Amino acid sequence: MSRLLHVSSGPYAPPVPARELTAVSADGARLHVEVHGPEGAPAVVLVHGWTCSTAFWAAQIRELATDHRVIAYDQRGHGRSPASPACSTDALADDLEAVLDATLAPGERAVIAGHSMGGMTVMAAAGRAGVQEHAAAVLLCSTGASRLVAESLVIPMRAGRLRTALTKRLLGSRAPLGPVTPLARRILKYGTMGAGSAPHMVEACARIVHACPRKVRHAWSEVLGLLDLDHGVRALTAPTAVLVGSADRLTPPVQARALAAALPDCLGLAELPGIGHMTPVEAPEPVTGKIRELVATYAHIKEGA
């Protein structure tokens, strides 16, 4: 189980949930789930990405939980969810269904926001009954469906077999990340964030990413390296908005444009100038604002509230 993020105060300190529970996935994997905000309020489900945790959504949780019921969970092997030998897109889909079943009433609909691997989770689960029952609308944030390694811009060289091979090797490294040092912050900022990212944002992301165990990081990198969820994009029939940073090197705008073109009900693509891959941290107001907009348009308060 990974170490928890140690940030004592500020917008990126993990908020204290109203309650916590454990969702059990189809294969028995146990998932740490947090519920924030008032019961009966419109529901929002937040799904974090590779090497992150519920702490990644701290800014969104703090803002939305004033008048939304915000549900966030740790992907298997991340945060407080124990690691599992099963790492696959099917496992991601099973886990999301388990969380929705554990936290939403039958027929209750929520806005589901997924960042990076969290967005891939939503795409993987798009055809599942649980997602079709509960998804009022979706936000796909800094994510892609296929060709992740080939289209990544982390290695600054011309596209081709060599860049793809080097990118795969870098992202799949088994090396421990170690403590968060000035060099570690510079490396993480280059690979995942925009050049104008404030130091406190870089620090928050570095602490979250460095807390992910290296075995978990490597196992999920293998899944992402072979990802092909184009069928999931076509199956995602809920109204869906797409958001990406213009300086995203991990899932660059070409990925977001492909999603927007393929989604059955795309509500539009927003490209945030100068923002990198860590959009919920780097650009908290636009991300939170888009979620609020989707809730206001598509979500309904739980019956009996």
Contacts in CASP RR format, 6 or more apart in sequence:
PFRMAT RR
TARGET T0000
AUTHOR 0000-0000-0000
METHOD contacts of the structure
MODEL  1
MSRLLHVSSGPYAPPVPARELTAVSADGARLHVEVHGPEGAPAVVLVHGW
TCSTAFWAAQIRELATDHRVIAYDQRGHGRSPASPACSTDALADDLEAVL
DATLAPGERAVIAGHSMGGMTVMAAAGRAGVQEHAAAVLLCSTGASRLVA
ESLVIPMRAGRLRTALTKRLLGSRAPLGPVTPLARRILKYGTMGAGSAPH
MVEACARIVHACPRKVRHAWSEVLGLLDLDHGVRALTAPTAVLVGSADRL
TPPVQARALAAALPDCLGLAELPGIGHMTPVEAPEPVTGKIRELVATYAH
IKEGA
1 77 0 8 1.000
1 79 0 8 1.000
1 80 0 8 1.000
1 81 0 8 1.000
1 82 0 8 1.000
1 83 0 8 1.000
1 213 0 8 1.000
2 53 0 8 1.000
2 77 0 8 1.000
2 78 0 8 1.000
2 79 0 8 1.000
2 80 0 8 1.000
2 211 0 8 1.000
2 212 0 8 1.000
2 213 0 8 1.000
2 216 0 8 1.000
3 211 0 8 1.000
4 14 0 8 1.000
4 53 0 8 1.000
4 55 0 8 1.000
4 79 0 8 1.000
4 80 0 8 1.000
4 211 0 8 1.000
5 14 0 8 1.000
5 53 0 8 1.000
5 55 0 8 1.000
5 204 0 8 1.000
5 207 0 8 1.000
5 208 0 8 1.000
5 211 0 8 1.000
6 207 0 8 1.000
7 13 0 8 1.000
7 14 0 8 1.000
7 55 0 8 1.000
7 203 0 8 1.000
7 204 0 8 1.000
7 207 0 8 1.000
11 58 0 8 1.000
11 59 0 8 1.000
11 62 0 8 1.000
11 284 0 8 1.000
12 55 0 8 1.000
12 58 0 8 1.000
12 59 0 8 1.000
12 200 0 8 1.000
12 201 0 8 1.000
12 204 0 8 1.000
12 281 0 8 1.000
13 58 0 8 1.000
14 54 0 8 1.000
14 55 0 8 1.000
14 58 0 8 1.000
15 36 0 8 1.000
15 58 0 8 1.000
15 61 0 8 1.000
15 62 0 8 1.000
15 65 0 8 1.000
17 34 0 8 1.000
17 35 0 8 1.000
17 36 0 8 1.000
18 35 0 8 1.000
18 36 0 8 1.000
18 37 0 8 1.000
18 38 0 8 1.000
18 39 0 8 1.000
18 65 0 8 1.000
19 34 0 8 1.000
19 35 0 8 1.000
20 32 0 8 1.000
20 33 0 8 1.000
20 34 0 8 1.000
20 35 0 8 1.000
21 33 0 8 1.000
21 35 0 8 1.000
21 102 0 8 1.000
21 103 0 8 1.000
22 30 0 8 1.000
22 31 0 8 1.000
22 32 0 8 1.000
22 33 0 8 1.000
23 30 0 8 1.000
23 31 0 8 1.000
23 33 0 8 1.000
23 73 0 8 1.000
23 95 0 8 1.000
23 98 0 8 1.000
23 99 0 8 1.000
23 101 0 8 1.000
23 102 0 8 1.000
23 103 0 8 1.000
24 30 0 8 1.000
24 31 0 8 1.000
24 98 0 8 1.000
24 102 0 8 1.000
25 31 0 8 1.000
25 76 0 8 1.000
25 91 0 8 1.000
25 94 0 8 1.000
25 95 0 8 1.000
25 97 0 8 1.000
25 98 0 8 1.000
26 94 0 8 1.000
26 97 0 8 1.000
26 98 0 8 1.000
27 84 0 8 1.000
27 86 0 8 1.000
27 91 0 8 1.000
27 94 0 8 1.000
29 76 0 8 1.000
29 81 0 8 1.000
29 82 0 8 1.000
29 84 0 8 1.000
29 86 0 8 1.000
29 91 0 8 1.000
29 94 0 8 1.000
29 95 0 8 1.000
30 81 0 8 1.000
30 82 0 8 1.000
31 73 0 8 1.000
31 74 0 8 1.000
31 75 0 8 1.000
31 76 0 8 1.000
31 81 0 8 1.000
31 95 0 8 1.000
31 98 0 8 1.000
31 99 0 8 1.000
32 54 0 8 1.000
32 73 0 8 1.000
32 74 0 8 1.000
32 79 0 8 1.000
32 80 0 8 1.000
32 81 0 8 1.000
33 71 0 8 1.000
33 72 0 8 1.000
33 73 0 8 1.000
33 99 0 8 1.000
33 102 0 8 1.000
33 103 0 8 1.000
34 54 0 8 1.000
34 71 0 8 1.000
34 72 0 8 1.000
34 73 0 8 1.000
35 69 0 8 1.000
35 70 0 8 1.000
35 71 0 8 1.000
35 103 0 8 1.000
36 61 0 8 1.000
36 64 0 8 1.000
36 65 0 8 1.000
36 69 0 8 1.000
36 70 0 8 1.000
36 71 0 8 1.000
36 72 0 8 1.000
37 65 0 8 1.000
37 66 0 8 1.000
37 68 0 8 1.000
37 69 0 8 1.000
37 70 0 8 1.000
38 67 0 8 1.000
38 69 0 8 1.000
39 69 0 8 1.000
39 305 0 8 1.000
40 69 0 8 1.000
40 301 0 8 1.000
40 302 0 8 1.000
40 304 0 8 1.000
40 305 0 8 1.000
41 67 0 8 1.000
41 68 0 8 1.000
41 69 0 8 1.000
41 301 0 8 1.000
41 305 0 8 1.000
42 67 0 8 1.000
42 68 0 8 1.000
42 69 0 8 1.000
42 110 0 8 1.000
42 111 0 8 1.000
42 295 0 8 1.000
42 299 0 8 1.000
42 300 0 8 1.000
42 301 0 8 1.000
43 68 0 8 1.000
43 69 0 8 1.000
43 70 0 8 1.000
43 71 0 8 1.000
43 103 0 8 1.000
43 104 0 8 1.000
43 108 0 8 1.000
43 109 0 8 1.000
43 110 0 8 1.000
43 111 0 8 1.000
43 299 0 8 1.000
43 302 0 8 1.000
44 64 0 8 1.000
44 68 0 8 1.000
44 69 0 8 1.000
44 70 0 8 1.000
44 71 0 8 1.000
44 110 0 8 1.000
44 111 0 8 1.000
44 112 0 8 1.000
44 113 0 8 1.000
44 291 0 8 1.000
44 295 0 8 1.000
44 299 0 8 1.000
45 71 0 8 1.000
45 72 0 8 1.000
45 99 0 8 1.000
45 100 0 8 1.000
45 103 0 8 1.000
45 110 0 8 1.000
45 111 0 8 1.000
45 112 0 8 1.000
45 113 0 8 1.000
45 134 0 8 1.000
46 54 0 8 1.000
46 57 0 8 1.000
46 60 0 8 1.000
46 61 0 8 1.000
46 70 0 8 1.000
46 71 0 8 1.000
46 72 0 8 1.000
46 113 0 8 1.000
46 114 0 8 1.000
47 73 0 8 1.000
47 75 0 8 1.000
47 96 0 8 1.000
47 112 0 8 1.000
47 113 0 8 1.000
47 114 0 8 1.000
47 115 0 8 1.000
47 118 0 8 1.000
47 119 0 8 1.000
47 121 0 8 1.000
47 122 0 8 1.000
48 54 0 8 1.000
48 56 0 8 1.000
48 57 0 8 1.000
48 72 0 8 1.000
48 74 0 8 1.000
48 75 0 8 1.000
48 78 0 8 1.000
48 114 0 8 1.000
48 115 0 8 1.000
48 116 0 8 1.000
48 117 0 8 1.000
48 118 0 8 1.000
49 56 0 8 1.000
49 75 0 8 1.000
49 78 0 8 1.000
49 114 0 8 1.000
49 115 0 8 1.000
49 116 0 8 1.000
49 117 0 8 1.000
49 118 0 8 1.000
49 119 0 8 1.000
50 116 0 8 1.000
50 117 0 8 1.000
50 217 0 8 1.000
50 220 0 8 1.000
50 221 0 8 1.000
50 224 0 8 1.000
51 78 0 8 1.000
51 208 0 8 1.000
51 209 0 8 1.000
51 212 0 8 1.000
51 216 0 8 1.000
51 217 0 8 1.000
51 220 0 8 1.000
52 75 0 8 1.000
52 78 0 8 1.000
52 115 0 8 1.000
52 116 0 8 1.000
52 208 0 8 1.000
52 209 0 8 1.000
52 212 0 8 1.000
53 74 0 8 1.000
53 78 0 8 1.000
53 79 0 8 1.000
53 80 0 8 1.000
53 208 0 8 1.000
53 211 0 8 1.000
53 212 0 8 1.000
54 61 0 8 1.000
54 72 0 8 1.000
54 73 0 8 1.000
54 74 0 8 1.000
54 79 0 8 1.000
55 79 0 8 1.000
55 204 0 8 1.000
55 208 0 8 1.000
56 115 0 8 1.000
56 205 0 8 1.000
56 208 0 8 1.000
56 278 0 8 1.000
56 280 0 8 1.000
56 281 0 8 1.000
57 72 0 8 1.000
57 115 0 8 1.000
57 280 0 8 1.000
58 204 0 8 1.000
59 280 0 8 1.000
59 281 0 8 1.000
59 284 0 8 1.000
59 288 0 8 1.000
60 70 0 8 1.000
60 113 0 8 1.000
60 280 0 8 1.000
60 284 0 8 1.000
60 287 0 8 1.000
60 288 0 8 1.000
60 291 0 8 1.000
61 70 0 8 1.000
61 72 0 8 1.000
63 284 0 8 1.000
63 288 0 8 1.000
64 70 0 8 1.000
64 288 0 8 1.000
64 291 0 8 1.000
64 292 0 8 1.000
68 295 0 8 1.000
71 99 0 8 1.000
71 103 0 8 1.000
71 104 0 8 1.000
71 110 0 8 1.000
73 81 0 8 1.000
73 95 0 8 1.000
73 99 0 8 1.000
74 80 0 8 1.000
74 81 0 8 1.000
75 81 0 8 1.000
75 92 0 8 1.000
75 95 0 8 1.000
75 117 0 8 1.000
75 118 0 8 1.000
75 121 0 8 1.000
76 82 0 8 1.000
76 83 0 8 1.000
76 84 0 8 1.000
76 86 0 8 1.000
76 87 0 8 1.000
76 91 0 8 1.000
76 95 0 8 1.000
77 83 0 8 1.000
77 84 0 8 1.000
77 212 0 8 1.000
77 213 0 8 1.000
77 216 0 8 1.000
78 212 0 8 1.000
78 216 0 8 1.000
79 211 0 8 1.000
79 212 0 8 1.000
83 213 0 8 1.000
83 215 0 8 1.000
83 216 0 8 1.000
83 219 0 8 1.000
84 91 0 8 1.000
87 219 0 8 1.000
87 220 0 8 1.000
87 222 0 8 1.000
87 223 0 8 1.000
88 223 0 8 1.000
89 120 0 8 1.000
89 121 0 8 1.000
89 124 0 8 1.000
89 223 0 8 1.000
89 227 0 8 1.000
89 229 0 8 1.000
90 124 0 8 1.000
92 117 0 8 1.000
92 118 0 8 1.000
92 120 0 8 1.000
92 121 0 8 1.000
92 124 0 8 1.000
92 125 0 8 1.000
93 121 0 8 1.000
93 124 0 8 1.000
93 125 0 8 1.000
93 128 0 8 1.000
93 131 0 8 1.000
95 121 0 8 1.000
96 112 0 8 1.000
96 121 0 8 1.000
96 122 0 8 1.000
96 124 0 8 1.000
96 125 0 8 1.000
96 128 0 8 1.000
96 131 0 8 1.000
97 125 0 8 1.000
97 128 0 8 1.000
97 129 0 8 1.000
97 130 0 8 1.000
97 131 0 8 1.000
100 110 0 8 1.000
100 130 0 8 1.000
100 131 0 8 1.000
100 133 0 8 1.000
100 134 0 8 1.000
101 130 0 8 1.000
104 110 0 8 1.000
104 134 0 8 1.000
105 302 0 8 1.000
105 303 0 8 1.000
106 133 0 8 1.000
107 133 0 8 1.000
107 134 0 8 1.000
108 134 0 8 1.000
108 302 0 8 1.000
108 303 0 8 1.000
109 133 0 8 1.000
109 134 0 8 1.000
109 135 0 8 1.000
109 136 0 8 1.000
109 298 0 8 1.000
109 299 0 8 1.000
109 300 0 8 1.000
110 134 0 8 1.000
110 135 0 8 1.000
110 136 0 8 1.000
110 299 0 8 1.000
111 136 0 8 1.000
111 137 0 8 1.000
111 138 0 8 1.000
111 139 0 8 1.000
111 291 0 8 1.000
111 294 0 8 1.000
111 295 0 8 1.000
111 298 0 8 1.000
111 299 0 8 1.000
112 122 0 8 1.000
112 131 0 8 1.000
112 134 0 8 1.000
112 135 0 8 1.000
112 137 0 8 1.000
112 138 0 8 1.000
112 139 0 8 1.000
112 238 0 8 1.000
113 138 0 8 1.000
113 139 0 8 1.000
113 141 0 8 1.000
113 287 0 8 1.000
113 291 0 8 1.000
114 121 0 8 1.000
114 122 0 8 1.000
114 138 0 8 1.000
114 139 0 8 1.000
114 140 0 8 1.000
114 141 0 8 1.000
114 143 0 8 1.000
115 141 0 8 1.000
115 142 0 8 1.000
115 143 0 8 1.000
115 279 0 8 1.000
115 280 0 8 1.000
116 141 0 8 1.000
116 142 0 8 1.000
116 143 0 8 1.000
116 250 0 8 1.000
116 251 0 8 1.000
116 277 0 8 1.000
117 143 0 8 1.000
117 220 0 8 1.000
117 224 0 8 1.000
118 143 0 8 1.000
119 140 0 8 1.000
119 141 0 8 1.000
119 143 0 8 1.000
119 144 0 8 1.000
120 143 0 8 1.000
120 144 0 8 1.000
120 145 0 8 1.000
120 224 0 8 1.000
120 227 0 8 1.000
120 229 0 8 1.000
122 131 0 8 1.000
122 135 0 8 1.000
122 138 0 8 1.000
122 140 0 8 1.000
122 236 0 8 1.000
123 140 0 8 1.000
123 143 0 8 1.000
123 144 0 8 1.000
123 145 0 8 1.000
123 229 0 8 1.000
123 232 0 8 1.000
123 233 0 8 1.000
123 235 0 8 1.000
123 236 0 8 1.000
124 229 0 8 1.000
124 232 0 8 1.000
125 131 0 8 1.000
126 132 0 8 1.000
126 232 0 8 1.000
126 233 0 8 1.000
126 235 0 8 1.000
126 236 0 8 1.000
126 237 0 8 1.000
127 232 0 8 1.000
127 235 0 8 1.000
127 236 0 8 1.000
131 238 0 8 1.000
132 237 0 8 1.000
132 238 0 8 1.000
135 238 0 8 1.000
136 238 0 8 1.000
136 239 0 8 1.000
136 294 0 8 1.000
136 295 0 8 1.000
136 298 0 8 1.000
136 299 0 8 1.000
136 300 0 8 1.000
137 238 0 8 1.000
137 239 0 8 1.000
137 240 0 8 1.000
137 241 0 8 1.000
137 267 0 8 1.000
137 294 0 8 1.000
137 295 0 8 1.000
137 297 0 8 1.000
137 298 0 8 1.000
137 299 0 8 1.000
138 236 0 8 1.000
138 238 0 8 1.000
138 239 0 8 1.000
138 240 0 8 1.000
138 241 0 8 1.000
138 294 0 8 1.000
139 240 0 8 1.000
139 241 0 8 1.000
139 242 0 8 1.000
139 243 0 8 1.000
139 287 0 8 1.000
139 290 0 8 1.000
139 291 0 8 1.000
139 294 0 8 1.000
140 240 0 8 1.000
140 241 0 8 1.000
140 242 0 8 1.000
140 243 0 8 1.000
140 256 0 8 1.000
140 259 0 8 1.000
141 243 0 8 1.000
141 244 0 8 1.000
141 279 0 8 1.000
141 280 0 8 1.000
141 287 0 8 1.000
142 243 0 8 1.000
142 244 0 8 1.000
142 245 0 8 1.000
142 248 0 8 1.000
142 250 0 8 1.000
142 251 0 8 1.000
142 256 0 8 1.000
142 276 0 8 1.000
142 277 0 8 1.000
142 278 0 8 1.000
142 279 0 8 1.000
143 251 0 8 1.000
143 255 0 8 1.000
143 256 0 8 1.000
143 259 0 8 1.000
144 227 0 8 1.000
144 229 0 8 1.000
144 251 0 8 1.000
144 255 0 8 1.000
144 256 0 8 1.000
144 258 0 8 1.000
144 259 0 8 1.000
145 227 0 8 1.000
145 228 0 8 1.000
145 229 0 8 1.000
145 230 0 8 1.000
145 232 0 8 1.000
145 233 0 8 1.000
145 255 0 8 1.000
145 258 0 8 1.000
145 259 0 8 1.000
145 262 0 8 1.000
146 227 0 8 1.000
146 228 0 8 1.000
146 229 0 8 1.000
146 230 0 8 1.000
147 255 0 8 1.000
148 224 0 8 1.000
148 225 0 8 1.000
148 227 0 8 1.000
148 250 0 8 1.000
148 251 0 8 1.000
148 255 0 8 1.000
149 164 0 8 1.000
149 167 0 8 1.000
149 168 0 8 1.000
149 171 0 8 1.000
149 224 0 8 1.000
149 225 0 8 1.000
150 159 0 8 1.000
150 160 0 8 1.000
150 164 0 8 1.000
150 167 0 8 1.000
151 159 0 8 1.000
151 252 0 8 1.000
151 254 0 8 1.000
151 255 0 8 1.000
152 167 0 8 1.000
152 171 0 8 1.000
152 249 0 8 1.000
152 250 0 8 1.000
152 251 0 8 1.000
152 252 0 8 1.000
153 249 0 8 1.000
153 250 0 8 1.000
153 252 0 8 1.000
154 167 0 8 1.000
154 170 0 8 1.000
154 171 0 8 1.000
154 191 0 8 1.000
154 249 0 8 1.000
154 250 0 8 1.000
155 163 0 8 1.000
155 166 0 8 1.000
155 167 0 8 1.000
155 170 0 8 1.000
157 163 0 8 1.000
157 166 0 8 1.000
168 225 0 8 1.000
171 221 0 8 1.000
171 224 0 8 1.000
171 225 0 8 1.000
172 217 0 8 1.000
172 218 0 8 1.000
172 221 0 8 1.000
172 222 0 8 1.000
173 218 0 8 1.000
174 214 0 8 1.000
174 215 0 8 1.000
174 218 0 8 1.000
175 214 0 8 1.000
176 214 0 8 1.000
177 184 0 8 1.000
177 209 0 8 1.000
177 210 0 8 1.000
177 214 0 8 1.000
177 217 0 8 1.000
178 184 0 8 1.000
178 210 0 8 1.000
179 210 0 8 1.000
180 203 0 8 1.000
180 206 0 8 1.000
180 207 0 8 1.000
180 210 0 8 1.000
184 206 0 8 1.000
184 210 0 8 1.000
185 199 0 8 1.000
185 202 0 8 1.000
185 203 0 8 1.000
185 206 0 8 1.000
188 202 0 8 1.000
188 205 0 8 1.000
188 206 0 8 1.000
188 209 0 8 1.000
189 197 0 8 1.000
189 202 0 8 1.000
191 249 0 8 1.000
191 250 0 8 1.000
191 277 0 8 1.000
192 205 0 8 1.000
192 209 0 8 1.000
192 249 0 8 1.000
192 250 0 8 1.000
192 276 0 8 1.000
192 277 0 8 1.000
192 278 0 8 1.000
193 201 0 8 1.000
193 202 0 8 1.000
193 205 0 8 1.000
193 276 0 8 1.000
193 277 0 8 1.000
193 278 0 8 1.000
193 281 0 8 1.000
193 282 0 8 1.000
194 247 0 8 1.000
194 274 0 8 1.000
194 275 0 8 1.000
194 276 0 8 1.000
194 282 0 8 1.000
195 247 0 8 1.000
195 274 0 8 1.000
196 274 0 8 1.000
197 276 0 8 1.000
197 278 0 8 1.000
197 282 0 8 1.000
201 278 0 8 1.000
201 281 0 8 1.000
201 282 0 8 1.000
204 281 0 8 1.000
205 278 0 8 1.000
205 281 0 8 1.000
230 262 0 8 1.000
233 259 0 8 1.000
233 262 0 8 1.000
233 263 0 8 1.000
234 262 0 8 1.000
234 263 0 8 1.000
234 264 0 8 1.000
236 263 0 8 1.000
236 264 0 8 1.000
237 264 0 8 1.000
237 265 0 8 1.000
238 265 0 8 1.000
239 265 0 8 1.000
239 267 0 8 1.000
239 294 0 8 1.000
239 297 0 8 1.000
239 298 0 8 1.000
240 263 0 8 1.000
240 265 0 8 1.000
240 266 0 8 1.000
240 267 0 8 1.000
241 266 0 8 1.000
241 267 0 8 1.000
241 268 0 8 1.000
241 269 0 8 1.000
241 270 0 8 1.000
241 290 0 8 1.000
241 294 0 8 1.000
242 256 0 8 1.000
242 259 0 8 1.000
242 260 0 8 1.000
242 263 0 8 1.000
242 266 0 8 1.000
242 268 0 8 1.000
242 269 0 8 1.000
242 270 0 8 1.000
243 256 0 8 1.000
243 269 0 8 1.000
243 270 0 8 1.000
243 272 0 8 1.000
243 279 0 8 1.000
243 286 0 8 1.000
243 287 0 8 1.000
243 290 0 8 1.000
244 251 0 8 1.000
244 252 0 8 1.000
244 253 0 8 1.000
244 255 0 8 1.000
244 256 0 8 1.000
244 269 0 8 1.000
244 270 0 8 1.000
244 271 0 8 1.000
244 272 0 8 1.000
244 279 0 8 1.000
245 253 0 8 1.000
245 271 0 8 1.000
245 272 0 8 1.000
245 273 0 8 1.000
245 274 0 8 1.000
245 275 0 8 1.000
245 276 0 8 1.000
245 277 0 8 1.000
245 279 0 8 1.000
245 283 0 8 1.000
246 253 0 8 1.000
246 271 0 8 1.000
246 272 0 8 1.000
246 273 0 8 1.000
246 274 0 8 1.000
246 275 0 8 1.000
246 276 0 8 1.000
247 274 0 8 1.000
247 275 0 8 1.000
247 276 0 8 1.000
248 275 0 8 1.000
248 276 0 8 1.000
248 277 0 8 1.000
248 279 0 8 1.000
249 276 0 8 1.000
249 277 0 8 1.000
250 277 0 8 1.000
251 277 0 8 1.000
253 271 0 8 1.000
256 269 0 8 1.000
256 271 0 8 1.000
257 269 0 8 1.000
259 266 0 8 1.000
259 269 0 8 1.000
260 266 0 8 1.000
260 268 0 8 1.000
260 269 0 8 1.000
267 294 0 8 1.000
270 286 0 8 1.000
270 290 0 8 1.000
272 279 0 8 1.000
272 283 0 8 1.000
272 286 0 8 1.000
275 282 0 8 1.000
275 283 0 8 1.000
276 282 0 8 1.000
279 286 0 8 1.000
279 287 0 8 1.000
280 287 0 8 1.000
END
